[in-house]
Amino acid sequence: MKAPRKVLISMTSHSAPFYPDGRVNGAFYTEVAHPYHALIKAGFEVDLASETGSFVIDTYSLSDEFLTEEDRTVLNDPSHALTVLLKTGVRKASDLDVSDYGMFFASAGFATVYDYPTARTLQSIAEDVWKRGGVIAAVCHGGAIFPGVHDSDTGKSIIAGKQVTGFSTEGDRLAGVLDKIHEDGVKTTEESAVLAGADYTAPPEPFGPFMITSGRIVTGANPASAHITAAAAIEAFNKIVEDA
C-alpha cells in the first residue's frame, strides 16, 4: 500500500454536564496526547480534527491519576507543539482533504459515545482511509465511531466479524457513569461494538492496559492503553507498507 504517512486523530466535539459532581465531559487529554507523541516520534505527520472544529478537554482527564510528569510538562508548556496544536490547530472535519491520511485514530473521552455515532464527516474520512487500505485505530470510548464506519464492499461496519476491545460497560459502571449514559439514551462502547457485529473482548482489568490488533483495525481498552494502541497501529501500518 502506498499510503500517506499522515494520521488524523479525531476528537469529540461534545461537552455537557456529565459527572455526578456536575463537571462536563469532553476529550480525554492523554488519549490525544499519548498517540500524538508516539506517532510524531515514529515520523508521522499528525492532524487533529473534530466534527465541528470545536472541543473541550475533559478536566477529569487532567487529574493526577492520569497524568505523568512528562504529560504535566507538555501541558504546562505553551510553546510545545501539541499545546499549540490544541490551542490553534484543531480543524473541522469537513475542511480536510480525506486523501491526505493513511491512518485514522479515534481518540476518546466519555463524550465520544454522544457524538461519534452521528459524526458523519469523521466517519466518512475513516471509511476513505479504510477503502484505500489504511489503518483504523481507536482507544477507549473512541470505538463509538465504528458502527457508522462502513466497508464499501459489504455495507457493514468495518468491525463486523473482527476482534476488538474498548472501554467496557463494566468500566462505565465502576466509573459511576453507566446510569447517566443509559438515561441519556446512548450506547456504551461495548454495546455499540456488539451491535455492529464485532467480537468484543473486555480487558482483563477494566483500567489496565490492553489492546487488540485485527488486521488493519487496532483497538485499545482505556486511557492506560493509549500508547500501546498507537504503537500497535504504527506496527500495523508499517507491515502494510512492507507487504505492498
N, C-alpha and C positions, 0 to 999 in steps of 0.2 A: 504494500500500500504506500503510495506517495502522499502522505498526509502532512498537513502543515504542523510544525512543532509549536503549536499555539493552542492555548487552552482557554475556554470560557468557564469561569467559576460563577455559577448562578447564585443569587442571593434572594431572600424573601423580601417582598415589599410590605408584608403585613405587619402591623403592630397595633395591639389593642390591650386593654386591661385583661390579664390572664391569670396571674398567680394569686394565691389566697391572700397575700398582703396588698393586692391591688396594683402591683407593678405590671408594666406592659411587656409583652413578648417581642421578639424581633430576631435578627440574625445572630447566631451564636458565634462569638468572636473567634475562638480557636478553630472552629470548623471552617472558617475562611482563612485564618492566618496560617495554620499548620500546612494545609495543602498548598497555599501560595508559596511559602518558603521552600517546601520540598520541590515544587515544580520549577521555581526560579533556579534553585541550586542545580537541577538536572538540565538546565539550558532551555527551558520552555519560555516563550512569551506568555503572559497571563493578562487577560481582561477580566474585569468584574462587571456584572450586569444584573439588574433585577427587571421584573416585568414592567414596572412603571418608571424605573430610573431612580426611585427613592428607596430608602431603607432606614431602619433604626437598629442599633446594636442592642441586643438584649442585655440589660445591666446585670442580670443574674449570671450571665456568662463571664462577667468581669470579676467575679468573686475569687478569693484566694484558692479555693479548691480546684479551680480550673486553670489558673494561670501559673506558668512557670516564671522564674526570674527573668528569663530571656523574653517571654511574652510581655512582661511588665516593661522591660527596657524598650521594646519596639513600640508598645502602646503609648509610652510617655515621651517618645522621640518624634517631634513634629516634622523632622526632616527625613525620617525613614520612608523608603519608597512605598511600603504598604500603607503607612499612615497617610501619606499624601494621596495615594490612590483612593483610599476610603473617603477622604475629605472632598476630593475634587474630581475623581475619575470613574465613579460607578456609573455605568451607562444604562440607557433604556434599551431593552432587548430589541425593539423594533428599529433601532438606529444602527444595528450591527450588520455586517456582511457575513452571512452564515457560512460562506465558503472559506472563511479565514481559519476555521478551527478543525483540529484533528482530535480534540478531546473535549468532552463536556463533563464538568464536575459539579454536581449539585451539593452546595453547602447547605447548612440546616439551621436548626433552632425550632422550638415548638411551633413557631409561627408558620412554618412551611406547610403544615398539614391544612392550613386555612387557604393559602393562595396558590401553592404549587399545583393542586389538582385542576385548576382552571387557568393556569398561566400559559395560554396557548402559544404565545410567541416564543417563550423559552422552550416549550415542548417541541415546537417546530424546528428550532435550532438543534436540539438533541436528535430529532428524527433525521435531520440532514447529515449530521455527523455520523450517525449510525448507518445510514444508507451508503455513505461514502467509505465505510469500512473503518471508522474511527472507534475510539474507546469512550464508553459512557460510565461514569462513576458517580456514586452518591454516598454520603455519610450520614448516619443517624436518621433524623426525620427527612432528610433530603430525598429519600426514596418515595416520598409522597408524589413526586412528579411522574413516576414511572407508568401508572395506569393510563396517563394521557399521552405517552410517547409510544407511537405505533410503528411496527415494521411494515413497510410499504408492500412487501410481498404477501404477508399473512393477514394483515389488517388487525392483528392482535398486538397487545403490549409487547414491547421488546423483552420484558422479563417473563413472559408466559413460557412455562416449561423450564425456566432457568433457576438455579440455586442462588438465593440472595439472602442477605441479612439486612438489618436496620434496627432502629430503636424499637424495643419490644413493647407490647401492650403492658406487660408486667412492669417494665421500666417506667412507663407513664403512671402506672398505679403507685409505684414506690416513690415517684417524684411528686405525688399528690395532685396530679392534673388530669387523670383519666376521666373523672366525672365531668370536669369542665369541658373536655374535648367532646364527650358524648352529648352533654347538654347543648353544646353549640351545633350539633348535628354533623360533625365531621368524623372521618375515619382515622384511626391510628395508622401509623406506617405499616405495622404488621398486618392489620386488617386490609389495607389497600393492596399490599403485595399478594395476599391470598386471593382476593377478589380478581386480581389481574392474572391469575393463573400461575403464579410463581411458586416454587418450592422454598418456602421461607424457613430459615433456621435461626432461632433466637441465640444470642450469645450465652455461653455457659454461665457467665456472671453478667447481670444486666448492665453494669457500668464498667466492665473490664474490656480491654482491647480485644477486638475480634473482627475479622473481615473474611470475605469470600470472593474469589475470582471465578467467574463463569464465562470463559471465553473473553469477549470484549466488554463484558459487564463486570464492574468491580464495586462491591458494596461494603460499607463499614457500619458497625453497630451503634456507635455512640461517640461522645467527644474524645474519649481516650483512644479511639480508633482512627482519628482524622489523619495522623501522619502515616500510619501503616497502610491506610486505604490509598493515599496519594502515592506512596512508594509502589504499591501493587499496580496501580493504574499506569504509572510510568513503565513498569516492567512489562505490562500487557501491551502498551503502545510500542515499546522497543521491539518486542517479539513480532508484532505485526509487520513492522518496518523491515526487520531482518528476514522474515519469511516471504516478503513480496518479491 
